[in-house]
C-alpha cells in the first residue's frame, strides 16, 4: 500500500500570504495520479487538483499543484479568507490512499 | 447536475452489519465512472473504503476488504455499502462519491457504532 505523508500538520498564516503544502509518497505514484482536496468544517471534501497539476474547472488560479514520482506540492499563492481549511492529498495510481491532511489556519 | 445522497441508519450496534445506500441523480451509474465510499472518523483523516466501476468491477481497501461489500443497483440508479462485524472504530461520517479521483461527493452521513 502506498502511504502518503503530508507536512506540515498545521500551517499558521495570514490572509495574503502564500502556502506550500507537501505530500510525500512511500513509493512512486503511477502516472503522477495525485489529487488534492479542500475540506471545510462540516462539509464534504472538494476536489481542487488532479493528475498532480491539473486544476479542476472553477478552481481559482491561486491554487496550483506540482511534483512527480514521490514528492508532490500544493501551492496557494495568496491566501483568501475562504482558503483556511484542511487539505488532503490522495493517490489513485495504485489502489487509493489519502494523506493525513494539512490544516491551514489563520495566524 | 450530479448529486449523491447517502442514506441508512445513524446508529448500529457492535458486531452487526452497517448498510448504507447512495442515491444518484444527474448521472447514470451504468454510463461509466467509478463509484465509491470514503469515511472519516470524527476529527480524523479521510479513509477510502471501496470502489465499483460501472461494469461491476470492484476494489477494496486492504484493511477493510474482509468485511466490506460494495454493489450497484442500476435499476434504481444507486449503489450500496455493507460493512460487517462493526466496532466502535467504525464510527465515522461515511461519504459516497463519483469519479477517479472523486469529483462529486454526497454530504455524508454520520454512523455511530454503539450499544
Interface residues (C-beta under 8 A of the other chain):
Chain A: X1 X33 X35 X37 X39 X44 X45 X46 X47 X50 X56 X88 X90 X92 X95 X96 X97 X98 X99 X100 X101
Chain B: X36 X38 X45 X46 X47 X48 X51 X59 X61 X62 X95 X99 X100 X101 X102 X103 X105 X106 X107 X108
